[in-house]
Amino acid sequence: MKRTAAIVLTGALVSLSFNPGYPKSLAEWLVKPGGSPPVITGSYASEKLSHGDIWRIYLEANDPDGDMLRFVCAFDQVGYGPYSSAYVPIKKRSRAKLMGYLHFHSIAGAGLRMPEWTQLRLTVYVRDKGGNNSNKVAFPLLLSRGARQESPPAPFDSGPLERLGAIPVRLVNPEEDGDRERFFFRDLFD
């Protein structure tokens, strides 16, 4: 049985390595580490947001290799702790240079039921195809009913900006859903 499994596995690996359906660039992408890391050259986000509003995180970044792959977004909440990292893919046309905004729907999860004055911190960086990480930028956020987002400064205030993607995170109210496992399984089976 083990011998048969080994033969089948070897055959599958050999056929995949010679399969013309996989472009050479994909093979290079999977095994070629290194290159230059991306750089976040500008960033801004309002520090206050009303419950249920959409938060915009403005970013400007570039990569000499032109191989930026994704944004890595990590929330940390006072009274709850860190959330799992969320990944937002970068569009192919923006992999060398980008300027735009990520957006976060504060209504997600327990967003509307969050206690007044909930404090969050979002850390964002860019990872490229070579496995390099950019510099990290951090944004404090205070959820307060009736708060208004501030307008972004230059260069983010001129003209239409590209929507870079949504940050897929569901907020947790520690007073209601403090047990992470219970929260996870409830969402899984609803």
ROFIFI-74405 format. One line per 2 residues: number of its first residue (from 1); for each residue x, y, z of N, C-alpha, C. Coordinates in nm, 4 decimals. Each point is the difference from the previous one (the first is absolute). Layout:
N
NUM = X Y Z X Y Z X Y Z ~ ...
//
This chain:
190
1 = 0.0826 -0.1193 0.0000 -0.0826 0.1193 0.0000 0.0867 0.1252 0.0000 ~ 0.1024 0.0031 0.0872 0.0879 0.1162 0.0055 0.0751 0.0170 -0.1310
3 = 0.0388 -0.1118 -0.0588 0.0753 0.0054 -0.1247 -0.0876 0.0566 -0.1127 ~ -0.1243 -0.0415 -0.0039 -0.0924 0.0505 -0.1018 -0.0205 0.1504 0.0164
5 = -0.0169 0.0438 0.1250 -0.0188 0.1425 0.0263 0.1232 0.0796 -0.0419 ~ 0.1181 -0.0529 0.0268 0.1235 0.0681 -0.0378 0.0119 0.0104 -0.1514
7 = -0.0377 -0.1049 -0.0724 0.0070 0.0009 -0.1469 -0.0997 0.1016 -0.0558 ~ -0.1209 0.0014 0.0533 -0.1015 0.0945 -0.0469 0.0441 0.1431 0.0270
9 = 0.0538 0.0271 0.1193 0.0465 0.1334 0.0347 0.1147 0.0430 -0.0899 ~ 0.0948 -0.0888 -0.0240 0.1126 0.0307 -0.0878 -0.0487 0.0289 -0.1412
11 = -0.0931 -0.0790 -0.0483 -0.0555 0.0209 -0.1335 -0.0710 0.1333 -0.0110 ~ -0.0735 0.0362 0.1036 -0.0710 0.1277 -0.0011 0.0978 0.1167 -0.0019
13 = 0.1062 -0.0091 0.0796 0.1002 0.1075 0.0026 0.0723 0.0123 -0.1331 ~ 0.0338 -0.1122 -0.0609 0.0674 0.0019 -0.1296 -0.0919 0.0600 -0.1052
15 = -0.1278 -0.0405 -0.0009 -0.0915 0.0528 -0.1014 -0.0252 0.1491 0.0198 ~ -0.0071 0.0458 0.1251 -0.0189 0.1425 0.0244 0.1203 0.0815 -0.0442
17 = 0.1198 -0.0540 0.0179 0.1199 0.0755 -0.0357 0.0153 0.0142 -0.1509 ~ -0.0588 -0.0914 -0.0780 0.0095 0.0082 -0.1456 -0.1303 0.0452 -0.0646
19 = -0.0981 0.0355 0.0787 -0.1294 0.0398 -0.0531 0.0112 0.1375 -0.0645 ~ -0.0266 0.0097 -0.1300 0.0109 0.1295 -0.0663 -0.1095 0.0983 0.0423
21 = -0.0999 -0.0470 0.0740 -0.1071 0.0874 0.0467 0.0464 0.0973 0.1069 ~ 0.1130 -0.0261 0.0651 0.0525 0.0896 0.1009 0.1038 0.0908 -0.0641
23 = -0.0247 0.1288 -0.0028 0.0967 0.0897 -0.0639 0.1294 0.0067 0.0801 ~ 0.1064 0.0272 -0.0711 0.1308 0.0083 0.0642 0.0010 0.1059 0.1094
25 = -0.0707 0.1092 -0.0224 -0.0008 0.1072 0.0999 -0.0612 -0.0473 0.1316 ~ -0.0979 -0.0899 -0.0058 -0.0581 -0.0527 0.1227 0.1039 -0.0813 0.0758
27 = 0.0747 -0.0849 -0.0718 0.1041 -0.0798 0.0653 0.1064 0.0905 0.0610 ~ 0.0394 0.1037 -0.0727 0.0987 0.0932 0.0531 -0.0559 0.0732 0.1215
29 = -0.1265 0.0376 -0.0069 -0.0647 0.0719 0.1094 -0.0017 -0.0838 0.1270 ~ -0.0190 -0.1312 -0.0143 -0.0086 -0.0864 0.1163 0.1344 -0.0243 0.0669
31 = 0.1093 0.0030 -0.0759 0.1291 -0.0375 0.0572 0.1007 0.1142 0.0071 ~ -0.0283 0.1135 -0.0600 0.1000 0.1065 -0.0059 -0.0190 0.1015 0.1128
33 = 0.0706 -0.0157 0.1111 -0.0091 0.0997 0.1060 0.0954 0.1158 -0.0288 ~ -0.0180 0.1065 0.0724 0.0955 0.1098 -0.0093 -0.0555 0.1193 -0.0734
35 = 0.0910 0.0796 -0.0540 -0.0385 0.1234 -0.0652 -0.0052 0.1143 0.0999 ~ -0.0529 0.1118 -0.0460 -0.0102 0.1184 0.0847 -0.1345 0.0032 0.0715
37 = 0.0003 0.0440 0.1245 -0.1289 0.0080 0.0720 -0.0805 0.1213 -0.0461 ~ -0.1326 -0.0096 0.0094 -0.0833 0.1166 -0.0292 0.0157 0.1065 0.1086
39 = -0.0428 0.1210 -0.0300 0.0096 0.1104 0.0956 -0.1327 0.0745 0.0032 ~ -0.0554 0.0180 0.1192 -0.1169 0.0854 0.0163 0.0528 0.1414 0.0197
41 = -0.0281 0.0874 -0.0969 0.0563 0.1344 0.0012 -0.0945 0.1043 0.0587 ~ -0.1286 -0.0333 0.0110 -0.0959 0.0928 0.0575 -0.1193 -0.0746 0.0559
43 = -0.0568 0.0530 0.1080 -0.1166 -0.0656 0.0599 -0.0775 0.0998 0.0851 ~ -0.1301 -0.0272 0.0113 -0.0851 0.0825 0.0851 -0.1303 -0.0747 0.0268
45 = -0.0530 0.0163 0.1199 -0.1343 -0.0462 0.0346 -0.0513 0.0868 0.1140 ~ -0.1272 0.0320 -0.0045 -0.0611 0.0770 0.1080 0.0094 -0.0797 0.1293
47 = 0.0182 0.0677 0.1113 0.0146 -0.0689 0.1283 -0.1323 -0.0239 0.0701 ~ -0.1105 0.0551 -0.0540 -0.1320 -0.0189 0.0606 -0.0983 -0.0457 -0.1059
49 = -0.0935 -0.0848 0.0429 -0.0991 -0.0551 -0.0915 -0.1268 -0.0292 0.0781 ~ -0.1138 0.0278 -0.0614 -0.1274 -0.0312 0.0636 -0.0348 -0.1470 -0.0257
51 = -0.0668 -0.0627 0.0927 -0.0430 -0.1391 -0.0143 -0.0790 -0.0152 -0.1298 ~ 0.0336 -0.1003 -0.0781 -0.0714 -0.0276 -0.1243 0.0544 0.0696 -0.1224
53 = 0.0912 0.0942 0.0159 0.0567 0.0709 -0.1154 0.1091 -0.0826 -0.0671 ~ 0.0362 0.0438 -0.1202 0.1089 -0.0647 -0.0753 0.1262 0.0823 0.0209
55 = 0.1047 -0.0655 0.0509 0.1280 0.0649 0.0271 0.0881 -0.0120 -0.1226 ~ 0.0577 0.1090 -0.0434 0.0930 -0.0008 -0.1133 0.1425 0.0154 0.0508
57 = 0.0868 -0.0900 -0.0467 0.1414 0.0021 0.0350 0.0759 0.0306 -0.1292 ~ 0.0561 0.1180 -0.0094 0.0664 0.0459 -0.1222 0.1457 -0.0438 0.0003
59 = 0.0434 -0.0547 -0.1137 0.1372 -0.0506 -0.0109 0.0607 0.0352 -0.1345 ~ 0.1297 0.0252 0.0040 0.0797 0.0171 -0.1210 0.1220 -0.0892 0.0169
61 = 0.0271 -0.0831 -0.1002 0.1120 -0.0944 0.0108 0.0595 -0.0256 -0.1379 ~ 0.1249 -0.0447 0.0012 0.0631 -0.0417 -0.1251 0.0960 -0.1139 0.0273
63 = 0.0347 -0.0709 -0.1077 0.0920 -0.1125 0.0091 0.0890 0.0024 -0.1236 ~ 0.1315 0.0108 0.0175 0.0909 0.0032 -0.1154 -0.0134 -0.1225 -0.0898
65 = -0.0349 -0.1156 0.0591 -0.0151 -0.1228 -0.0787 -0.1367 -0.0105 -0.0661 ~ -0.0949 0.0810 0.0437 -0.1345 -0.0045 -0.0567 -0.0751 -0.1273 0.0329
67 = 0.0286 -0.0586 0.1184 -0.0642 -0.1275 0.0331 -0.0753 0.0023 0.1332 ~ -0.0607 0.1172 0.0336 -0.0807 0.0044 0.1219 -0.1161 -0.0975 -0.0154
69 = -0.0253 -0.0774 0.1038 -0.0985 -0.1076 -0.0083 -0.1254 0.0276 0.0822 ~ 0.0184 0.0401 0.1277 -0.1169 0.0188 0.0870 0.0312 0.0939 0.1145
71 = -0.1088 0.0565 0.0536 0.0080 0.0748 0.1248 -0.0231 -0.0991 0.1130 ~ 0.0761 0.0141 0.1064 -0.0225 -0.0784 0.1210 -0.0519 0.0991 0.1035
73 = -0.1194 -0.0279 0.0511 -0.0690 0.0917 0.0917 -0.0259 -0.0719 0.1316 ~ 0.0432 0.0593 0.1099 -0.0177 -0.0621 0.1314 -0.0612 0.0999 0.0969
75 = -0.1180 -0.0355 0.0527 -0.0661 0.0824 0.1009 0.0385 -0.0483 0.1390 ~ 0.0058 0.0943 0.0921 0.0185 -0.0294 0.1418 -0.1032 0.0855 0.0728
77 = -0.0742 -0.0621 0.0912 -0.1081 0.0700 0.0692 0.0248 -0.0006 0.1498 ~ -0.0053 0.1185 0.0603 0.0152 0.0116 0.1450 -0.1132 -0.0779 0.0665
79 = 0.0340 -0.0866 0.0950 -0.0995 -0.0805 0.0700 -0.0304 -0.1313 -0.0665 ~ 0.0552 -0.0226 -0.1192 -0.0225 -0.1256 -0.0726 0.1305 -0.0622 -0.0456
81 = 0.0875 0.0802 -0.0565 0.1284 -0.0502 -0.0474 0.0077 0.0013 -0.1513 ~ 0.0994 -0.0708 -0.0545 0.0200 0.0014 -0.1449 -0.1000 -0.0900 -0.0729
83 = -0.0385 0.0435 -0.1180 -0.0807 -0.0802 -0.0917 0.0962 -0.0750 -0.0924 ~ -0.0492 -0.1000 -0.0705 0.0810 -0.0666 -0.1021 0.0272 0.0988 -0.1126
85 = 0.1150 -0.0132 -0.0626 0.0338 0.0885 -0.1118 -0.0965 -0.0222 -0.1155 ~ -0.0295 0.1079 -0.0693 -0.0844 -0.0060 -0.1192 0.0855 0.0394 -0.1202
87 = -0.0287 -0.0602 -0.1139 0.0780 0.0240 -0.1204 -0.0884 0.0607 -0.1076 ~ 0.0510 0.1048 -0.0644 -0.0711 0.0656 -0.1091 0.0919 -0.0054 -0.1214
89 = -0.0410 -0.0712 -0.1057 0.0859 -0.0110 -0.1184 0.0167 0.1343 -0.0711 ~ 0.1151 0.0170 -0.0612 0.0282 0.1210 -0.0780 -0.0208 -0.0327 -0.1470
91 = -0.0728 0.0866 -0.0685 -0.0303 -0.0222 -0.1415 0.1285 0.0028 -0.0824 ~ 0.0027 -0.0773 -0.1067 0.1203 -0.0106 -0.0831 0.0474 0.1348 -0.0517
93 = -0.0938 0.0861 -0.0378 0.0389 0.1303 -0.0563 0.0653 0.0916 0.1030 ~ -0.0123 -0.0339 0.1292 0.0515 0.0863 0.1068 0.1209 -0.0595 0.0711
95 = 0.0591 -0.1025 -0.0546 0.1061 -0.0705 0.0728 0.1339 0.0730 0.0024 ~ 0.0201 0.0985 -0.0865 0.1241 0.0771 0.0028 -0.0172 0.1280 0.0819
97 = -0.1158 0.0649 -0.0162 -0.0260 0.1259 0.0707 -0.1504 0.0117 0.0209 ~ -0.0379 0.0445 0.1196 -0.1425 0.0165 0.0260 -0.0257 0.1183 0.0908
99 = -0.1192 0.0552 -0.0145 -0.0483 0.1028 0.0908 -0.1517 -0.0134 0.0023 ~ -0.0540 -0.0184 0.1198 -0.1434 -0.0175 0.0133 -0.0353 -0.0249 0.1452
101 = -0.1107 -0.0713 0.0206 -0.0422 -0.0253 0.1373 -0.0550 -0.1402 0.0182 ~ 0.0305 -0.0564 0.1157 -0.0661 -0.1201 0.0482 -0.1221 0.0481 0.0764
103 = -0.1034 -0.0817 0.0072 -0.1148 0.0398 0.0797 -0.0413 -0.1128 0.0930 ~ -0.0522 0.0421 0.1151 -0.0419 -0.0931 0.1041 -0.1415 0.0362 0.0429
105 = -0.0888 -0.0969 -0.0067 -0.1396 0.0195 0.0406 -0.0107 -0.0263 0.1498 ~ -0.0166 0.1052 0.0777 -0.0049 -0.0166 0.1455 -0.1297 -0.0643 0.0471
107 = -0.0925 -0.0230 -0.0908 -0.1244 -0.0671 0.0355 0.0205 -0.1519 0.0073 ~ 0.1075 -0.0511 -0.0577 0.0243 -0.1446 -0.0064 0.0121 -0.0607 0.1394
109 = -0.0571 -0.1171 0.0158 0.0043 -0.0681 0.1294 -0.0839 0.0760 0.1012 ~ 0.0593 0.0339 0.1111 -0.0705 0.0694 0.1082 0.0177 0.1510 -0.0093
111 = 0.0333 0.0504 -0.1183 0.0322 0.1416 -0.0167 -0.0986 0.0977 0.0592 ~ -0.1296 -0.0233 -0.0215 -0.0995 0.0936 0.0530 -0.0209 -0.0157 0.1500
113 = 0.0396 -0.1140 0.0552 -0.0184 -0.0253 0.1426 0.1279 0.0209 0.0810 ~ 0.0991 0.0580 -0.0617 0.1256 0.0236 0.0710 -0.0209 0.1074 0.1067
115 = 0.0681 -0.0136 0.1135 -0.0118 0.1030 0.1034 0.0495 0.1346 -0.0511 ~ -0.0582 0.1049 0.0541 0.0437 0.1355 -0.0344 0.1476 0.0148 0.0376
117 = 0.0747 0.0685 -0.0822 0.1427 0.0267 0.0202 0.0874 -0.1242 -0.0145 ~ -0.0425 -0.0960 -0.0805 0.0832 -0.1178 -0.0277 0.1266 0.0449 -0.0733
119 = 0.1153 -0.0472 0.0484 0.1281 0.0362 -0.0609 0.0550 -0.1182 -0.0790 ~ 0.0369 0.0286 -0.1235 0.0606 -0.0997 -0.0887 0.1295 0.0558 -0.0556
121 = 0.0847 -0.0883 -0.0464 0.1211 0.0401 -0.0712 0.0134 -0.0938 -0.1199 ~ 0.0154 0.0595 -0.1171 0.0194 -0.0756 -0.1230 0.1445 0.0176 -0.0442
123 = 0.0676 -0.1117 -0.0243 0.1356 0.0024 -0.0551 -0.0061 -0.0580 -0.1405 ~ 0.0592 0.0708 -0.0952 -0.0029 -0.0411 -0.1405 0.1417 -0.0030 -0.0544
125 = 0.0289 -0.1030 -0.0785 0.1227 -0.0021 -0.0792 -0.0256 -0.0752 -0.1291 ~ 0.0936 0.0096 -0.0943 -0.0130 -0.0640 -0.1306 0.0991 -0.1150 -0.0079
127 = -0.0461 -0.1123 -0.0507 0.0881 -0.1150 -0.0252 0.0074 -0.0197 -0.1512 ~ 0.1212 -0.0253 -0.0502 0.0145 -0.0214 -0.1438 0.0200 -0.1479 -0.0316
129 = 0.0095 -0.0313 -0.1286 0.0120 -0.1399 -0.0439 0.1289 -0.0643 0.0461 ~ 0.1023 0.0807 0.0248 0.1271 -0.0536 0.0469 0.0014 -0.0280 0.1493
131 = -0.1104 0.0270 0.0696 -0.0066 -0.0232 0.1436 0.0498 0.1176 0.0823 ~ 0.0294 0.1120 -0.0653 0.0472 0.1195 0.0706 -0.1178 0.0784 0.0563
133 = 0.0185 0.0592 0.1165 -0.1009 0.0839 0.0624 0.0429 0.1454 -0.0029 ~ -0.0968 0.0876 -0.0191 0.0277 0.1438 0.0030 0.0113 0.0472 0.1444
135 = 0.0210 0.1276 0.0157 -0.0083 0.0621 0.1318 -0.1449 -0.0093 0.0482 ~ -0.0176 -0.0028 0.1309 -0.1352 -0.0084 0.0566 -0.0493 0.1396 0.0345
137 = -0.1295 0.0211 -0.0205 -0.0639 0.1243 0.0420 -0.1161 -0.0369 0.0914 ~ -0.0182 0.0777 0.1063 -0.1038 -0.0295 0.0986 -0.0976 0.1165 0.0085
139 = -0.1268 -0.0343 0.0189 -0.1066 0.0991 0.0047 -0.0860 -0.0242 0.1240 ~ -0.0020 0.0937 0.0950 -0.0915 -0.0139 0.1137 -0.1415 0.0369 -0.0448
141 = -0.0980 -0.0627 0.0617 -0.1396 0.0283 -0.0329 -0.0834 -0.0018 0.1270 ~ -0.0843 0.1013 0.0143 -0.0917 0.0094 0.1124 -0.1418 -0.0021 -0.0554
143 = -0.0795 -0.1023 0.0395 -0.1394 -0.0077 -0.0421 -0.0857 0.0803 0.0969 ~ -0.0678 0.1002 -0.0529 -0.0824 0.0868 0.0829 -0.1215 0.0446 -0.0803
145 = -0.1167 -0.0200 0.0548 -0.1234 0.0378 -0.0700 0.0007 0.1497 -0.0300 ~ -0.0310 0.0325 -0.1238 -0.0043 0.1396 -0.0410 0.1331 0.0560 -0.0468
147 = 0.1081 -0.0764 0.0099 0.1315 0.0490 -0.0448 0.0006 0.0118 -0.1531 ~ 0.0736 0.0934 -0.0516 0.0132 0.0211 -0.1446 0.1447 -0.0228 -0.0412
149 = 0.0153 -0.0686 -0.1136 0.1350 -0.0188 -0.0531 0.0531 0.1332 -0.0503 ~ 0.1276 0.0208 0.0245 0.0651 0.1201 -0.0500 0.0352 -0.0207 -0.1471
151 = 0.0039 0.1087 -0.0748 0.0394 -0.0073 -0.1409 0.1484 -0.0324 -0.0093 ~ 0.0399 -0.0752 -0.1022 0.1418 -0.0345 -0.0120 0.0842 0.1182 -0.0472
153 = 0.1269 0.0017 0.0402 0.0911 0.1062 -0.0454 0.0526 -0.0313 -0.1405 ~ 0.0779 0.0925 -0.0553 0.0666 -0.0239 -0.1285 0.0977 -0.1156 0.0177
155 = 0.0211 -0.0822 -0.0945 -0.0517 -0.0021 -0.1369 -0.1323 -0.0759 -0.0146 ~ -0.0590 -0.0430 0.1099 -0.1193 -0.0835 -0.0067 -0.1288 0.0801 -0.0202
157 = 0.0087 0.1319 -0.0012 -0.1192 0.0831 -0.0124 -0.0259 0.0483 -0.1421 ~ 0.0836 -0.0384 -0.0945 -0.0155 0.0505 -0.1364 -0.0474 -0.1112 -0.0944
159 = -0.1167 0.0221 -0.0583 -0.0517 -0.0912 -0.1009 -0.0474 -0.1328 0.0550 ~ -0.0593 -0.0803 -0.0879 -0.0475 -0.1317 0.0426 0.1171 -0.0955 0.0256
161 = -0.0124 -0.0766 0.1066 0.1042 -0.0955 0.0359 -0.0490 -0.1424 -0.0258 ~ 0.0939 -0.0884 -0.0235 -0.0329 -0.1398 -0.0235 -0.0444 -0.0671 0.1294
163 = -0.1082 -0.0775 -0.0095 -0.0426 -0.0809 0.1136 0.0863 -0.1262 -0.0027 ~ 0.0830 -0.0166 0.1010 0.0965 -0.1101 0.0028 -0.0609 -0.1304 0.0506
165 = -0.1080 0.0071 0.0743 -0.0659 -0.1205 0.0482 -0.0554 0.0168 0.1397 ~ -0.0821 -0.0976 0.0401 -0.0623 0.0003 0.1317 0.0798 -0.0867 0.0958
167 = 0.0109 0.0435 0.1233 0.0682 -0.0775 0.1040 -0.1042 -0.0932 0.0622 ~ 0.0145 -0.1314 -0.0204 -0.1019 -0.0960 0.0450 0.0150 -0.0418 0.1467
169 = -0.0372 0.0893 0.0900 0.0089 -0.0290 0.1439 -0.1364 0.0277 0.0624 ~ -0.0429 -0.0889 0.0875 -0.1252 0.0168 0.0749 0.0356 0.0363 0.1430
171 = -0.0501 0.1138 0.0446 0.0289 0.0458 0.1356 -0.0674 -0.0884 0.1044 ~ 0.0606 -0.0054 0.1183 -0.0509 -0.0793 0.1119 -0.0243 0.0931 0.1180
173 = -0.1187 -0.0093 0.0576 -0.0302 0.0726 0.1222 0.0399 -0.0902 0.1160 ~ 0.1057 0.0341 0.0748 0.0469 -0.0881 0.1071 -0.1058 -0.0236 0.1089
175 = -0.0934 0.0934 0.0139 -0.1046 -0.0179 0.1000 -0.1012 -0.1060 -0.0415 ~ -0.0169 -0.0207 -0.1310 -0.0952 -0.0990 -0.0509 0.0694 -0.1261 -0.0489
177 = 0.1069 0.0196 -0.0769 0.0660 -0.1106 -0.0685 0.1449 -0.0128 0.0426 ~ 0.0282 0.0102 0.1277 0.1373 -0.0036 0.0474 0.0697 -0.1324 -0.0222
179 = -0.0756 -0.1068 -0.0083 0.0597 -0.1313 -0.0214 0.0210 -0.0201 -0.1494 ~ 0.1237 0.0066 -0.0465 0.0296 -0.0063 -0.1432 -0.0485 -0.1289 -0.0645
181 = 0.0162 -0.1137 0.0681 -0.0402 -0.1267 -0.0593 -0.1517 -0.0038 -0.0201 ~ -0.0753 0.0467 0.0992 -0.1448 0.0009 -0.0127 -0.0408 0.0902 -0.1163
183 = 0.0650 0.1141 -0.0140 -0.0297 0.0932 -0.1083 0.0292 -0.0653 -0.1344 ~ 0.1119 -0.0668 -0.0125 0.0384 -0.0650 -0.1245 -0.1005 -0.1077 -0.0383
185 = -0.0357 -0.0866 0.0933 -0.0903 -0.1097 -0.0324 -0.1415 0.0494 -0.0266 ~ -0.0435 0.1048 0.0681 -0.1314 0.0541 -0.0266 -0.0076 0.0486 -0.1439
187 = 0.1016 0.0705 -0.0470 0.0020 0.0481 -0.1383 0.0097 -0.1155 -0.0988 ~ 0.0718 -0.1035 0.0381 0.0215 -0.1126 -0.0896 -0.1289 -0.0761 -0.0267
189 = -0.0871 -0.0107 0.1000 -0.1194 -0.0825 -0.0142 -0.1296 0.0792 -0.0144 ~ 0.0063 0.1308 -0.0090 -0.1221 0.0798 -0.0227 -0.0467 -0.0150 -0.1430
//
